[in-house]
Amino acid sequence: MGKSVRKAVIPAAGLGTRFLPATKAMPKEMLPVVDAPAIQYVVEEAVSAGLDDVLMITGRSKRALEDHFDSAPALERTLELKGDQARLDSVQHASGLGPIHYVRQGEPKGLGHAVLCGRQHVGDEPFAVLLGDDLIDERDELLTAMIDVQAKTGGSVIALIEVEPAQISAYGCADILAVEGEDYVRVNSLVEKPSVDEAPSNLAVIGRYVLHPAVFDVLEKTEPGRGGEIQLTDALQTLAAGEGEGSGVYGVVFRGRRYDTGDKLSYLKAVITLASERPEFGEDLKAWMKDFNG
Ligand code: UTP
């Protein structure tokens, strides 16, 4: 029986160049999705999957992240005096999500390097990695399914979605093999952003991982790859091809609701989708959109 997954690593030290200039002085993980920063949805997801130890990898402008998950005594007092309980609850919710730890990635040397910065905190146990670019609807469980597969296989687990073949070159792509009698797949290899002709499947990698700690030794030895960055995909490729303790990569194909917030257009679509479901103004927004023709 393997160790159970308790820890979540949330990398938030990237430069967010696709969102400039909004991300000049603020991490992209702090961009609001309706009325909460994207990272709050991600921490909520980790907590509801039972992960009670959250480590955030931060970089420049980490202040906003830390402040968001901390208490805000002056603001809370003001809301209390006004009797504004709803807003007070919304403010206290973020700091009540549990203790969050922070480690700084001195330089944004890539997602693989960001994960490696969590090594000391994580230690020798399997752990989850959640990226703020992908929001998974709270009604559709993904992490718990991935944690189960990690416990069953003893390897590392990635999340996959089926995309239109023409879209695959925007993602990492997995070459997979079905596992008889199981609802997860075995990952033979991973190709980063393949052309449509080269793609081994239409299964794209999204931002949820449950990793065996063997990934740390592999990351230590992983040379900078695409874009001069230490890529998590390259380390996973090594684990997929390896044998022995901690090797083997498996995939869970996610068919639920996912909101991509990684680039400007997807982000706007995600915000509109989630806003249109809000009871306070969803119907008004949809009525307005119907009439809106630019
Ligand atoms: P992305 O490649 O999507 O983020 O990395 P980015 O580099 O910030 O964005 P662009 O491409 O320049 O617009 C995926 C996740 O990994 C984190 C990012 O913060 C994001 O959550 N990351 C990336 C790090 O923490 N450190 C890095 O060195 C790179």
Boltz pocket constraint, residues with backbone or C-beta under 6 A from the ligand:
constraints:
  - pocket:
      binder: B
      contacts: [[A, 11], [A, 12], [A, 13], [A, 14], [A, 15], [A, 16], [A, 17], [A, 18], [A, 19], [A, 28], [A, 57], [A, 105], [A, 107], [A, 108], [A, 109], [A, 110], [A, 111], [A, 113], [A, 114], [A, 130], [A, 131], [A, 132], [A, 133], [A, 262]]
      max_distance: 6.0
